[in-house]
Amino acid sequence: MFMMHYPLTLRNMLYRNRLLFEKKEVYSRTFSKGNRYTYRDFYARVCRLANVLREMGVKRGDRVGTLAWNNHRHLELYFAVPCSGAVLHTINLRLPREHLIHVINHAEDKVLFVDEDLVPLLEPIAAEINSVKHFVVMSDAPSIAVQALSPVHSYEQLLLEADEQYDFPADIDENSPAAMCYTSATTGKPKGVVYTHRALFLHSMSECLSDSLALSERDVVSPVVPMFHVNAWGLPFSAVWMGSKLVLPGRHLDPQSLCTLFQQERVTVTAGVPSIWIGLARLLESGAVFDLSSLRAVVSGGAPLPRALVEKLISYGVPVVHAYGMTETTPLVLASVLKSYLADVPAEVKYDYAVKQGILMPGLEMKVVDENGREIKHDGKQMGELLLRGPWIAGEYFKEESSGAFADGWLHTGDVVTVDEEGYVLIVDRTKDLIKSGGEWISSVELENNIMAHPDVLEAAVIAVPNEKWQERPLACVVLKDHARGKCTARDILDFLRDRVAKWWLPDEVVFVREIPKTGTGKFSKRQLREQYQQGNLGAE
């Protein structure tokens, strides 16, 4: 052995924060106030929480569930649970009732921590949750009054009574589970993905590389993406490790609240799904004025970002970084960071790169294959499915013996992409959302992005509908901006598209709707749109 055997665990990340950054701050918006404390306070509370878990009988490998917003208590759980040897299970609070019951029972959560305003989500299903031995309510008040959950405890009271000294075990295997999330289940039941200490350690390191998100001690990081959505894309782990100031928005995710927070705390890095940035652009477009000059990276992921939105945000001084990942990839895989020798290309070309999902993170491997399994040319034109492998890519689902998603040592993402000569990847569509018309493929994503470039359009989603002659044809579901309702017509949308896409790509029908249904992670739910179409309920505008 030429090098030391040194386990890559979250414990080592936590200890670095304690050693170097005890003066740095964590600011959290809670239910009734803002909470500001230092990393020294944070570490003391993490130790108290680890003692609470031990007193509750939580052992290594036990799952501990959280149903919570982005706040300091949730952050404390992010480290107390895995650093003591248990497994953090962050639960998507937007799941429907049956999926909520499923993921808690399937994970076999032993203790469940819940924010006080989310207790009503648990009360109706408490009798159907089999494994939970303790419920802990997280509130600003020291005492709580909850009757439907039993036994129930107050988070703050438990911490108040707990010992502040705790020795986190040094013998945790880096390949042991540290955290888990469930997919948003666009089809079937949610599937569990388990993240090891090693995967989270290496993933966090990748986020700090200069050609990635370049997180450092100098940054003020505000994850808008929920902490139940792939660990807020790993930002809480990376920020704590690097000693970045953390700014946690709680449940206040409206554009006004976010812009006020960014301005107040001088946020430098934030991240969220496109629907968040659509709302922010709409606010700025209305004439609202905020000082957002501190921002250096506004990371967008979870769904493709329309070019028109990228251009608009950049025009307001909001620096967009397009990224790509999924629950199965921990999640960061691609980031659209411009190469040095492309810095002087014309603005239009820079926009071309900005709308792409970017280049592969160091440490990962990818290939793109056609429907026959042959690798495609990197010419920016040929399309194929993106396959991935690497140290933070899942190799299986929790409690599932086999899955077609993991074949031949690769994760088959289900995302159809092109790769240009520089290696920049563009998501063209999901395999299940591509539209096969007359034997040729139509990209629903490209159609959506072009429709959303129309000045009257707020959101758009395109689905395939059956066609006797052509097999499938595109149908566009469009949400208009307030000023355009009743004025903009389907013909206006189609005329706008004529010079932007091939004639045979033009949707057969444009339907105006009040909103596009979203999944639990904020993505457009095309499954729900297809169901509404089949039921004849599409078009409520």
N, C-alpha and C positions, 0 to 999 in steps of 0.2 A: 504494500500500500504506500504510494508516493505522497498522498495528501491526507489530511485529517478527514475522518468521517464526521461531517458537521451537518446535522439535519436542517433542512430548509423548512422551518415552521413559523407560524404566526407569533409564537412566543418570542423568537429572536427579533421580529419586527417591533413588537410591543416594548421589549427591553431597550431597543435603540431609542425609541421615543422617550422613554423614562429617563435615559441617560443624558440626552442632548437637548430636549425641547420642552422642558417642564414649564417654561415661561410663555410658550406660545398658546394661542387661544382656540377655543371651540365656541362658536356662537350658534345657538339653537332657538328657533321659534317654537314655543310650546303652546299649550292650550290657552293660557291666560296672560302670557308675558314672553319676553325674550330671556333666555338663560345664557349667561356668559361665564365661562370658567376656563382655567388653564389646563394644560395637559397633566400638570401635577395633580390637580383635583380629579381629572379623568382617571388617572392610574389608580388613585386611592379608591375610587368608586368601583373600578373594574375588580380590584382585589376584594372589596366587600361583596360584590356580586358573585364572584367565584366561591366565596365562603357560603353564601346563601344557597348556591346550587349544590354544594357538597352536603349541606344540612338537609336539603330536600331529597337526598339520595340519588342525585344524578351521577352516573358513572361514565367511564370512558365508552365512547361509542353511542351513548344515549342521545336521542334527538330532542332538541329544545326548540319549540316553535315560537315565532314572533309574528304578531299581527299589529304592525306599527308603521307610523309615518317616518320621515327622515328627521330624526331628532337625537339629542345627546344620549338619551336612555337606550335607544336602539343601537347607537354607536358603542356604548358600553357592552351590550350583549354581543356585538360583533367580535369582541376580543375575549371577554370573560368566558364565553361558552367554548370556543375551539381551543383557547390556550389552556383550559383546564382538562381538555381531552374529550369533551362532548362534541356534538355536531349541531351547528346552528342551522335551523330550517326557517327561512324567511318565507312567509305565506302571503300570496297575492290577495290583498283585501278586496280586489274587484272581481274575484272569482264568483260565479253563481253558486247558490247554496249547495247543490249536489257535488260540485267540484271542491268546494271548501271542506265538506265532510270527508270526501275521498282523500285529499292530500294529507289531512291531519291523521286520519286512520292509517293510510298507507305508509306514512313516515313513522307511525307509532310514536308521536311526540309524547314525551313523559311530562314535561312542564310547558305551559303555554303562557307567554307574556303578551299582554294586549293593552294598547292605548285606551284610555277611558272612553273616548268618543266612539271607539270601535267595538265596545262591549255589546251593543245591540246586534252586531253581526254574529256573535257567538251564542247569545242567550237562546235563540230559537233552535239551535242545533246541539246544545250542550248534552242532551240525552243520547245523541247519536255518535258522540265522540267517545271512543272506547278506551284509549290508552292514557289519556291525560290524568295525572294524579294531583296536579296543583295548577291553579290559575293565578296569575299575578297581574294586577291592574296597575298600569303606569299612569300616574296623575301628578299634577303640581301640588295637590293637597296631600297631606300625610295620611289621612284616613279616607276610606272608601265605603260606599254603601251599595253593594251588588248582591242580589239575592238568588239569581238563577244559576250562578256558577258556584261550584263547591268542590273542594275547599278553595276559598279565594283569599288572596293576600294583597296588601299594599306594597308596591315596589319601594317607595321611599321609606316606609316603616321598616321593611326588611333590611334595607341598607343601613339605616340608622342603628339598628341593633347588631349588625355584623362586625366582625373583626376586620381591621384595615390591613392586616398583614396576611399575605398569602404567597407561598412559593409555588409558582407554576412549574409543573413537571418538565424536566429536561429530557426525559426519555421517550417522548412522543415520536412515533415513527412518521417521517415526512410523507409517507405514502398512505397514512391513515386519513379517514375523512375528517374534514374541518367544517364544511358547510354544504348545504344543498338547497336547490330551487326546483320548482316544477315548471315545465313548459306551459305556455298559455293555451294549449290544446285547441288549435284550429280544427283538428279532427280528433274524435275520441276523447278519452280522459287524459288529464295532464300526466306527463311522464316526469319522473324524478331524475335529476342530474346531481351527482355527488362530486364535490370539489375537494381534492386532497390538499393538505398543507403545502406540499411541494408545488402543486399547480398554482395555488393562490400566490405563493412566494414569487415564482417565476413570472406569472402574469403581472403582478405588481411591479416587478423590475422592468418589464417591457413598457409599461405605461410611463416610466420615468426616463426612458431613453430620449435623446434629443430629437431623433427623427420619428418619435411617436408623440405622446402628449407632453413630454419634457417636464413632468411634475418635479418641483423642488421645494426646498424650505421657504423660498421667497414667494411662493404662490399662496393665493387665497382661493380655496377650492369650494365650490358650492354645487353638490350633486342635486340636480332637479329630478333626474331619473330616480324612481323610487328605490329605496333600499331593499324592497322585496323583488326587484326586477334585476336578476343576475347580479346581486350584490352592489346595486347602484353602479354597475359596470366596473366594479373593483375600486372605485375612487376612494371610499373610506379607508380601505386597507393601505392603498398607496400613499394617501395624504398623511395618515398617522405615521407610517414608516419614515417618510421624508420630513416630517415635522411641519408640513404646510398648515396654515390656519384653515380650519374647517368652518363653513357656514352652512347650516342645515335649515332648509326652509319650512320644515314641518308640513302641515296640510295646506299651506297657503301658496298655491301654485298658479294663481291667476296672474296675467301679465303685469298688472299694476303692482301687486305685492312683490313679484320677482324683481322688477326693475328698481323698485324702491330699495330692496335688500341689496342688490348688486351695487347700487350707488352708495348706500350707507356703509357697507362693509368693504368696499373697494375690491370686489371679486375679480380675480384674474382668469380663472378657469371654471366653466360650468358645462353641464351636459344634460341632454334631454332628447325626447323624441320629436319629430317634426311638428306635431300638433302644438307643442309648447312654443316653438319658434314662429309658427304661423300666427299664433295669438300675440306674440311680442311684436312682430312686424305690423300687425293690424293696429296695435296700440300706438306705435311710433308714427304710423301712417295717418292716424287721427289728429296728429299735432302735439301729442304728449311729449314733454321734453325731460330727458334724464341724462345725467352724466355717466355714460357707460365707457368712458375712456380707459378705465383700468382693465377691461376685458382684453385678453390676448388670445383666448381660444374658447369658442362656443361650439362644443362638440355635439353633433347631431347623428343619431343612429336609430336603429330599430325599424326604419323604413326609408326608402329613397327620398332625398330632399329635392324638390322641384327647382329647376334652374332659375325660374323667375323669383323664387323666394331667396335663393342664394344671392342673386344680384341685388335684390331689395335690401337684405340685411347688410350686405357689404356697403351699400350706399349710405346706410345709417351708421357706419363705423362699427358694425358688429362682425368680428372676424370668425367666420364659420370654418370648422374643421369637420369634414364628412368622415364618418367611421363606420365600420361594419363588424358585427359579431352576432352571436346567438346564445341561448341558454347553454347549449352544448359546448360552447367555446370559451366560457369563463368571463367575459365574452370577446375581448379585443382581438381581432384578426387583421383588419386593414385600417389604415388611416391615410387620408389624402393630404399628405405633406409634400409641398412642391420641392423637387430636386433643385440643387443649387444652380445648375446650368440652364434651368427653365425660368429663372427669376426675371429675366428681361423679355420674356415673350409678351405679345400684346395682351391687353386686358381680356379680350374675348377668348383667347386660348387659355388664360388662367381660369376663367369661368368653366371652360370645358373640363379642366382637371378638377376644379372644386366640386363639381357635381358627381364625380366618380367616387367610389368608396375607398380608393387609394391603393397603396402598396402593402405587401405582406410584412407583418411584424417579424423581426429577427427571432429565430428559434422555432419557427413554424415552417411547414412545407405544404405546398398546394399543387394540384393539377386540375385542369379543366378538360372534361371529356364530352364527346357528343353522345347521341343516343345508342351508338354502337360500342361505346367504351374507348374510342380513339381520342387521343389528345388533340385539341384544336390548335390552330395557328394563333399566335399573339399579334393579330393585325387590327384589333379593335372592331372587327366585323363578325367573324365567326362566333357562334354562340355555343355554350356547353354548360354542363353542371359543375359547380365548384366542389371539389373534394379537398379535405384538409386532414393533416395529422400533426401532432406535436405534443409537448409536455403539458399543455393546458387544454387539450382537446379531449372530450369525453370518449371513452371506449365502450360504454354500455349505459343502459338506463337502470335505475334502481329497481331491484327485484324483478327484472325482466331478463330471461335467459338469452334471448336473441332478438335482434332487430335488424331490418334491412338497411337502417340508417348507418350501421357499422359493418361494412363488408370489406374484405380484403385489406384490413388494416387501415382503412380510411373512413372518415366521417363524410357521408354523402349529404350535403347540406340541403338539397332541394332547391337551391338558388341557381338560376340560369344567368350566366355572366358573359361578358366579353373581356378580353385582356388586350391592351394596346402594346405598341412596340416598346414602350418604357416600363411595362409591367403594371400599369394602373388598371385596376379592376372596376368594371361598371356592372352593377346588378341590373339585369334586363327584366327579370321577372322571377316568380316562383314557378317551379315546374307545373304545379297544379293550376296556376293562373294564366299561363300562356294560352293564347287563343289560336286554334288551328283552323284556318279558313282557306278552303280550296287547296289543301295540302301544304300551305305556307304558314309560317308562324307570325303572329302579331304580338308585340310586347305591350301588355296592359300598362306597365309602368311608364313607358315612353309616351303612350297616349295620354296618361294622367298628367304627366309633367307638362306636356304641351297645352292641355286644356287649362291647367292651373296658371299658365302664363297669361291667360286672358285677364284683363284688368278688372272684370266684373266677377271673377270666380274666386271663391274662398277655398273650396276643397273639391276634389273630383276622384272618383274611383270607377274603374272600367272592369266589367265582368264579361265572360263569354256566355252567350245564350244559344240554344240549339237552332240550327238552320237546315232546312231540308235539302237545299241545293249546295251550300258551302260547308256543311257540317257544323261550324260555329261562326258567329259574328259578334263583334263588340257592341256592348251597350254601355253608355256613359251615364253615370249618376253624378249630378253636379249640385253643389251647394253654392248659391250666389251670395255675394256681399249684400248687406242690408239695402244699400242705395240702388241696387240693380234688380231687386225682386219685382217681378211683374213687368220689367222692361226688357231685360236680356232674353232672347229667344233661342230655341234650339238651332234655328238657321244661323243666328249670330255665332254660336259656338262652332258649327260646322264650317262656316265661311272662314272663321279664324284659323281653322285647322288645315284648310286646303293647300296652303303653300308651305306647310310645316311637315306633313306626313304624306306617304303614298296614298293615292286616291282610294285604293282598295282597303286601306286601314281605316277610313272614315267610319265612325260608328253608324250603325243602321238606325239607332234611336238615341236621343238625349233625354234623360228624365231628370227633372229638377226635384230635389229632396231637401228637407229642412236640415238634415244632418246625415253624415256618414256614420253608421254604427262602428264602434271601436271595440277592440279586444281589451282584455284586462291590463295590457301593457301599452295601450294607446295607439295601436296600429289599426289601420282600416280593416274591418271584418268583412271580407268579401263572401265568406260563407253565409253570413246573415243576409247580405244583399241577394245572394243567389236564392236563399230560402224565401225572401220577400217576393222575388220575381216569380218563383214557382207557385206561390200562394196568391199571386195577383195583387200584392199589397205595395208594390214599389211605385213611388211617385206621390208623396204626401204634400208637396209644395203647392 
